[in-house]
């Protein structure tokens, strides 16, 4: 199982979640990605190199953007998480800055 690191933005997002069921779904999704990082969807074009994973809760689609990086071996880097609405625009802006 790969070790995991979070960007500051992702860490803040997860700390804000109060819904315990949603928090558990995110945790389970991240555990699954640590076991098999290729389970997510590979993004294309200006998001090349980024992978995405869907999390569904209360009829809403949430996303986790991540990639595998080399830091003392492979590490799963969680870049961003949030609802699908405006997610990719926010991700593009985050990657630019």
Phi, psi and omega in degrees: 000132182286144170291158183236142173232154180237142170289163179301319181297317179293318180300316179297319180298313182294326178293331182283340184292124179257337181288113185294326179293316178296317179301319179293320179296319176297315180299316179296320179295318180293321176298317178297321178291326177295325179283323181217087183295344180274004180289337181281178181265131179281128179276157184238177176058238186284355175250020180302138181095350179256145176243156181228150179225134179269143173229124182253134181205129178048049178063018176245148177256122175253155181234149170236124175258131184209170170205161177264126182241163178261103174223100185052048187102181182286140178223141176274119179256116175274114186273313186203151175216153178163183178289157185295331181299120180062012184299313185289327175295317179296321179296316179298316178297320180295318182290330177291320185269000000 
